[in-house]
């Protein structure tokens, strides 16, 4: 079994045992919804809310080794835990709290990544929104592969989420990136 899939399962099982709400995001999600690409780690969002972060950070760091010194402090300021699973694979666990993250996790379908490995994963639409928000060249390439591969994206939902992100950021940059990807159809 692929080491990254094993790592994803280890972290997903840990969070599920605690009844936490979470989903897979990042490179493994891109492999499902877009084009397969090399990824060295697994990425999750766990719904921690605001002011409850330590209720998630402490148990995660008790179970998984931090990949950086002062992992708890880093997580509290950056809202992401950088940990390593038993097989040495890196996993990034974002601490989710926004309405977008809550909705993303709530309607995440359970995907079978490999035989016997079923994990909630963000939808193609939510992954696309995250990629457009990030806006790095790698993310824009991922966004293009998602649009090219998915024939029935919910464009109305994507537009609504991008409008929300533009209002939060006070900028139209995200919409401009989306218009480029969708060739002005949004």
Secondary structure, DSSP 8 states (H G I E B T S, - for coil): --HHHHHHHHHHHHHHHTT--EEEEHHHHHHHHS-----SEEEEEEE--SS-THHHHHHHHHHSEESSTTHHHHHHHHSEEEEE-TTS-EEEEEEE-SHHHHHHHHT-EEEEEETTEEEEE--HHHHHHHHHHH--HHHHHHHHHHHHH-SS--HHHHHHHHHHHHHHHT-SHHHHHHHHHTTT--
